Amino acid sequence: MRHLPLAVAVTSSLLAAQGVFDLDRTTSGTLGSTLTLQARSGTPNAPWLTMVSGTTGPTPIALIDPLDARSLSVGIDLLPLWSVGFLGATGTATYSVALPNDPAVQGAVLYWQGATLSGSPTLFGQVSNPLTTHHALINTSALLPGALLAPAAASAVAPTPNRNLGGGDFLVVTGGTNQFFSARRLATEAAPALSTARTLFTAARLNDGRLLVTGGVDALGAVIASCEVYNPTTNVFTPVASMNNIRAGHAAVTLADGRVMVAGGTNNYTDLTTAITNAVNTVEIYNPATNAWTNAPALGGRRVVPALTLLPNGRVMVSGGVEVTLLFGIPIGVTSTNKTQLYTPSTNSWANGPAMPSGRAYHHESQVTLADGRVLMTGGVFVPDLVNALNATSIAAADVYNPTTNSWTATTMSRQRTGHSATRLANGDVIVCGGAEGVVNSQVVISAVARFTPATNSWVDLPALAEPRATHVARLLPDNSLVLLGPGTTSELLHF
C-alpha cells in the first residue's frame, strides 16, 4: 500500500467521559479533506500517543517496553508518523490529519490506536480500541478489506446502543447468519441468530429501539405468521405474538403512537406467479405494550410488495404493489398499481389518495422521507399483467409525494432500478446506489450511483460503485460516509 503523506494537529476538547478509553473518527477521511479522530474517557491531562499503521499487528509492546506483556493492534511500519499530545481536563482530545487529494491512494486503509503514557510501572497506561479508516476521493467508493461472514441480501438493520452506536455500529439481520457491522473496524463479526430462520420478512423499528421482525418464508419454503423482537440491550431475539395471518412480501411501518402496521403480501411463495395470485389485502396492527395483533380495515386491493409510509401528519400511506383482481377466486387482472390510500389512526379508516405518476411495486425499502417532509419513491418493478409477469421490468421513475398538497411530482433517474438503496445524507440530498435493471427474469445488476437534490427535484449521476450490487444493505455512518454490505460477502464505503 502506498503511504499517505500526513500533516498532523492535536488539540484538546471537552466531552463527557464514558468509562473507557475510546477512539473514534468524526470525519469520513475523504481524500483532500481533514481526517479527525476523537479520544474520549482517557486519563485527564495525561500525555497520549496516537499510533497509525498500514497493518493490523499484533505488535508486542515489549518491543518498546520489556515490562509490558500486552500487544497493540497496529504495526510499526509507520512509526515516524506516531504523534504525542495531551488529553484535556476531561480525558478527551481530537487529532487531525490533512489527507492528500491523490487518486493514487484511492481505497487506502489505515489502522489506528491510542495509548496514554503513564511511565509507571509501564510506559503505556490505558490503550484504546483499534480504529480503521478508509480513504477515497469525494463522491466515490472503494471496497472495504475482508469478507462478510455471510451474504447480506434483502436484510434489515437494527441499532446497537451497547456496541458503540454513536460511532456507527449496527446489526445486519439477514435471516441466516446475522452480523454486527463495526464502524470502528469497518468490518463484521458474528451476531445472535433469529429464533426462526426466515427470508422475505419485513422489519420495523419500535419506538424503544427494538426491532420487530414479521412473517416471511421459513427454511422449508412455507409462508409464516411468526414474529420476533431483537432487543439491542440484551442482544437477544425473542419470539412474540404471531400475526393473525401468514404473509410474506408485505410492508410494515411503525405508527406515531408506537404500534406497528403490516399490510398486504402473499400467503404462498412457491414461485412468482403463485405469489402474485395469492396476494392478500389484509391489514393488522401490533401493539408492543400488550404483545397483541389486531385486525384493521383491509386495503382497497390485494397487493404484493407494496410500500407503507408514515407521513409527518401521523397518517400512513400505502402505495403501489402488484395488485391482483379476482373473479370467483380466479385472477383476471394483475398489474403494478399506481394507487395510493391514506390511513387515519384516529378513525381506523382508509381513504383514497392521489395516484402516483407511475405504477410500481417492490419499492418499500427504497423510499426516503426528505427533510421537508416530502417522500421520494425511487424505481421499483412494473408488472404489466399476469401473462407477462416474468417480463416485468425495473423502472427509472422517481416520484415525490407532498403530504401538504396531497400531490405527486414526477422525476426520472437515468437508469432503471430494482433492489437498489436510497439514503438521505446529512445535507438532505439522497444517494441511490446500484440495483438491477431490465426484465425480471434476466435482470442485470448495475453499479450506477445517482444523487437527488430535493431543492430542484433533479438528478445527477456520480462515479460508479466498485462493484455492481443489488438487494444490499446501505447505512449512513455518523461521519456522513455510506457503507454498502452485500448482497454477497463484499462491502464498500462511499465518501461525500
ZAKE-376314 format. One line per 8 residues: number of its first residue (from 1); their letters; for each residue x, y, z of C-alpha. Coordinates in steps of 0.2 Angstrom, whole numbers, plus 5000, padded with zeros to 4 digits. Each point is the difference from the previous one (the first is absolute). Layout:
! residues N
NUM = A = X:Y:Z  ...;
! end
This chain:
! residues 496
1 = MRHLPLAV = 5000:5000:5000  5006:5017:4996  5002:5011:5016  4990:5016:5002  5010:5015:5003  4993:5007:5016  5000:5017:5008  4994:4999:5019;
9 = AVTSSLLA = 4992:5011:5013  4995:4995:5017  4988:5011:5011  4991:4997:5016  4980:4999:5001  4987:5000:5014  4989:4984:4999  4992:4989:5013;
17 = AQGVFDLD = 5010:4985:5005  4992:4983:4997  5011:4989:5011  5012:4993:4987  5013:5007:4989  4991:5002:4983  5007:5004:4983  4988:5004:4986;
25 = RTTSGTLG = 5000:5011:4984  4989:5015:4998  5003:5003:4982  5000:4988:4986  5018:5001:4994  4996:5005:4982  5016:5003:4990  5003:5019:4999;
33 = STLTLQAR = 4992:5004:5017  5004:4999:5018  4999:4983:5010  4995:5004:5018  5002:4987:5014  4992:5002:5017  5007:4992:5016  4988:4999:5015;
41 = SGTPNAPW = 5000:4994:5018  5019:5000:5002  5010:5005:5015  4997:5019:5002  5015:5011:4995  5011:4984:4996  5012:5000:4985  4993:4989:4986;
49 = LTMVSGTT = 5007:4991:4985  4991:4999:4984  5006:4985:4990  4997:4996:4981  5004:4986:4989  4997:4992:4984  4998:4983:5008  4990:4993:5015;
57 = GPTPIALI = 5014:4993:5011  5000:4992:5012  5016:5009:5006  5006:4995:5018  5003:5016:5010  5015:4991:5007  5009:5006:4985  4999:5017:5007;
65 = DPLDARSL = 4998:4996:5019  5006:4983:5006  4990:5001:5015  4983:5001:4991  4993:4983:4994  4986:5007:4990  4998:5002:4981  4995:5014:4989;
73 = SVGIDLLP = 4988:4998:4985  5010:5010:4988  5017:4997:4992  5016:5011:5001  5002:5003:4982  4995:5018:5001  5009:5003:5017  5007:5017:4994;
81 = LWSVGFLG = 4982:5006:4999  4995:4996:5018  4996:5016:5009  5000:5005:5019  4987:5013:5007  4991:5003:5016  4982:4995:5005  4989:5014:5007;
89 = ATGTATYS = 4994:5002:5017  4985:4988:4997  5011:4987:4992  4996:5004:4982  5009:5007:4985  4999:5001:4981  5013:4996:4987  5000:5007:4983;
97 = VALPNDPA = 5009:4994:4984  5000:5009:4983  4997:4987:4986  5007:5002:4983  4988:5001:4985  5009:4986:4991  4991:4987:4989  5016:4989:5002;
105 = VQGAVLYW = 4994:4996:5018  4982:4997:4996  4994:4987:5012  5014:5001:5012  4997:4993:5017  5008:5005:5016  5000:4992:5017  5001:5011:5016;
113 = QGATLSGS = 5001:4998:5019  5003:5012:5014  5009:4998:5017  5003:5011:5015  5018:5001:5006  5001:4997:5019  5018:4996:5002  4997:4989:5015;
121 = PTLFGQVS = 5000:4985:5002  4999:4999:4981  5003:5013:4986  4982:4997:4994  4985:5003:5011  4983:4999:4992  4999:4993:4982  4985:5004:4989;
129 = NPLTTHHA = 4990:4989:4989  5007:4998:4982  4993:5011:4987  5000:4998:4981  4999:5014:4987  4996:4999:4982  5005:5013:4987  4992:5004:4983;
137 = LINTSALL = 4997:5015:4989  4984:5010:5003  4985:4993:4992  5008:4983:4997  5001:4983:5009  5013:4987:5003  4999:4982:5006  5002:4997:5018;
145 = PGALLAPA = 5013:4987:5005  4995:4982:5005  4984:4990:4997  4983:5000:5009  4997:4985:5010  4985:4996:4989  4991:5007:4985  4989:5016:5005;
153 = AASAVAPT = 4985:5000:4988  4983:5008:5003  5005:5003:5018  4994:5011:5014  5010:5011:5012  4999:5002:5019  5008:5013:5012  5013:4994:5012;
161 = PNRNLGGG = 5001:5012:5014  5012:4989:5011  5012:4998:4985  5006:5018:4996  4983:5006:4992  5006:5018:5000  5015:4994:4990  4989:4992:4987;
169 = DFLVVTGG = 4999:4981:5005  4984:4991:4995  4993:4982:4998  4997:4993:4983  4985:4987:5001  5001:4989:4985  4989:4985:5005  5015:4989:5001;
177 = TNQFFSAR = 5016:5004:5008  4997:5018:5007  5015:5012:5001  5006:5015:5010  5008:5013:4989  5013:5009:5010  5003:5018:4994  5016:5001:5010;
185 = RLATEAAP = 5008:4985:4991  4989:5002:4984  4997:4981:5001  4987:4987:5006  5000:4987:5013  4988:4987:5006  4983:5005:5008  4985:4991:5008;
193 = ALSTARTL = 4989:4990:4988  4982:5002:4997  4988:4988:5010  4993:4994:4983  5011:5001:4984  4990:5010:4988  5001:5010:4984  4988:5012:4991;
201 = FTAARLND = 4996:5007:5017  4997:5018:5005  5007:5009:5015  4995:5016:5009  5009:5010:5013  4990:5002:5016  5000:5016:5009  5010:4993:5014;
209 = GRLLVTGG = 5014:4995:4988  4996:4981:4998  4997:4992:4983  4984:4991:4996  5002:4986:4987  4984:4994:4992  4995:4985:4989  5010:4995:4984;
217 = VDALGAVI = 5004:4983:4993  5008:4987:5012  5014:4988:4996  4988:4987:4993  4992:5013:4988  4984:5003:5010  4993:5017:5002  4999:5003:5019;
225 = ASCEVYNP = 4991:5011:5012  5013:5000:5014  5008:5015:5007  5015:5004:5011  5008:5016:5008  5019:5004:5001  5004:5009:5016  5017:5009:4997;
233 = TTNVFTPV = 5002:5002:5019  5000:4981:5003  5006:4995:4983  4987:4987:4998  4986:4996:4988  4984:4995:5009  4984:4992:4992  4984:5011:5002;
241 = ASMNNIRA = 4982:4998:4996  4997:4994:4982  4990:5010:4987  4982:4995:4997  5005:4996:4982  5015:4991:4992  5008:5012:4988  5016:5004:4990;
249 = GHAAVTLA = 5005:5014:4988  4990:5012:5011  5004:5017:5007  5001:5006:5018  5001:5017:5008  5001:5007:5017  4986:5012:5004  5002:5016:5010;
257 = DGRVMVAG = 4993:4992:5015  5012:4986:5000  4989:4986:4993  5005:4991:4984  4990:4998:4985  5002:4986:4987  4991:4999:4984  4998:4989:4984;
265 = GTNNYTDL = 5012:4987:4995  4996:4982:4994  4996:4984:5009  5009:4989:4988  5018:5003:4993  5003:4984:4990  5004:5010:4985  4997:5017:4993;
273 = TTAITNAV = 4984:4997:4991  4993:4991:5015  5006:5014:5012  4991:5013:4989  4983:4990:4999  5000:4997:5018  5002:5018:5005  4990:5006:5015;
281 = NTVEIYNP = 4992:5016:5005  5000:4998:5019  5007:5012:5012  5004:4998:5018  5008:5010:5014  5012:4995:5014  5000:5008:5017  5017:4997:5009;
289 = ATNAWTNA = 4992:5005:5016  4988:4986:5000  5009:4988:4988  4984:4998:4990  4995:5001:4982  4984:5008:4995  4992:5000:4983  4997:5016:4991;
297 = PALGGRRV = 4990:5005:4985  5006:4991:4984  5008:5009:4986  4990:5005:4984  5009:4986:4990  5011:4984:5002  5018:5006:5000  5017:4991:5000;
305 = VPALTLLP = 5015:5011:5004  4992:5016:5003  5007:5014:5010  4994:5008:5017  5006:5017:5004  4997:5010:5016  4996:5018:4996  5005:5015:5010;
313 = NGRVMVSG = 4981:5003:5005  4999:4983:5008  4991:4991:4985  5006:4985:4991  5001:4999:4981  5000:4983:4991  5006:5002:4982  5002:4988:4986;
321 = GVEVTLLF = 5003:4982:5000  4995:4986:4988  4981:5001:5001  4990:4985:4996  4981:5000:4995  4991:4984:5003  4983:4994:4993  4993:4984:5009;
329 = GIPIGVTS = 5018:4997:5006  5007:5001:4983  5013:5014:4996  4994:5011:4986  5011:5015:5002  5018:5002:5006  5010:5015:4999  5012:5012:5010;
337 = TNKTQLYT = 4988:5012:5006  5002:5019:5001  4986:5001:5014  5003:5007:5017  4989:5000:5016  5002:5010:5016  4996:4993:5017  4995:5011:5014;
345 = PSTNSWAN = 5004:4992:5017  4987:5010:5010  4986:4993:4989  5008:4983:4996  4995:5003:4982  5007:5001:4982  4996:5013:4987  5006:5001:4982;
353 = GPAMPSGR = 5015:5010:4997  5007:5008:4984  5007:4988:4987  5019:4999:4997  5006:5006:4983  5007:4982:4998  4994:4983:5005  5013:4991:5010;
361 = AYHHESQV = 5003:4986:5012  5014:4994:5011  5005:5018:5005  4997:5000:5019  5018:4999:5004  5006:5013:4988  4988:5014:5005  5007:5015:5010;
369 = TLADGRVL = 4992:5013:5010  5008:5017:4996  5005:5013:5012  4985:5011:4995  4988:4985:5003  4997:4995:4982  5003:4982:4995  5011:4994:4986;
377 = MTGGVFVP = 4995:4983:4992  5014:4994:4989  4999:4986:4987  4992:4984:5003  4992:4986:4989  4986:5002:4987  4989:4984:4997  4989:5003:4985;
385 = DLVNALNA = 4989:4986:5002  4999:4981:5006  5005:4993:4983  5015:5011:4999  5005:4999:5019  5017:4993:4996  5003:5014:4987  4998:5013:5014;
393 = TSIAAADV = 5013:5014:4999  5009:5011:5012  4995:5019:4998  5010:5016:5000  4985:5010:5007  5003:5010:5016  4985:5008:5007  4998:5013:5014;
401 = YNPTTNSW = 4985:5001:5011  4996:5016:5009  4988:4996:5015  4996:5019:5002  4993:5001:4983  4995:4982:4999  5008:4999:4982  5014:4992:4991;
409 = TATTMSRQ = 5015:5007:4989  5008:4988:4987  5019:4999:4998  5010:4987:4991  5017:4992:5003  5012:4997:4986  4999:4981:5004  4987:4987:5004;
417 = RTGHSATR = 5001:4993:5017  4993:4986:5011  5008:4994:5016  5011:5016:5002  5003:5011:5015  4995:5018:5003  5007:5009:5015  4998:5018:5006;
425 = LANGDVIV = 5016:5009:5004  5003:5013:5014  4997:5014:4987  4983:4993:4994  5006:4993:4984  4996:4982:4996  5013:4988:4993  4993:4985:4990;
433 = CGGAEGVV = 5012:4985:4997  5000:4985:4989  4984:4990:4997  4995:4989:4985  4993:5005:4984  4991:4992:4985  4988:4985:5000  4998:4991:5016;
441 = NSQVVISA = 5004:4983:4994  5016:5007:4992  5005:5015:5010  5017:5008:5000  5007:5006:5017  5008:5017:4998  5013:5011:5009  4992:5017:4995;
449 = VARFTPAT = 4999:5013:5014  4989:5016:4999  4997:5015:5011  4982:5008:5002  5000:5018:5006  4983:5004:5008  5001:5019:4997  4999:4998:4981;
457 = NSWVDLPA = 4993:4982:4999  5014:4996:4989  5012:4985:4997  5019:4999:4996  5010:4985:4997  5015:4996:5011  5015:4989:4998  4996:4981:5000;
465 = LAEPRATH = 5001:4988:5014  5015:4989:5002  4989:4986:4996  4982:4997:4993  4988:4996:5014  4982:4999:5004  4989:4995:5015  5015:5006:5011;
473 = VARLLPDN = 5000:5009:5017  5003:5018:5000  5004:5010:5016  5005:5018:5002  5014:5001:5013  5001:5015:5012  5015:5007:4990  4988:5001:4985;
481 = SLVLLGPG = 5009:4986:4991  4988:4986:4993  5004:4982:5002  4993:4987:4988  4999:4981:5006  4997:4986:4988  4990:4992:4993  5015:4989:4999;
489 = TTSELLHF = 5014:5000:5012  5008:5017:4994  4998:5017:5007  5005:5018:4995  5000:5017:5007  4994:5016:4990  5007:5017:5005  4991:5017:4999;
! end
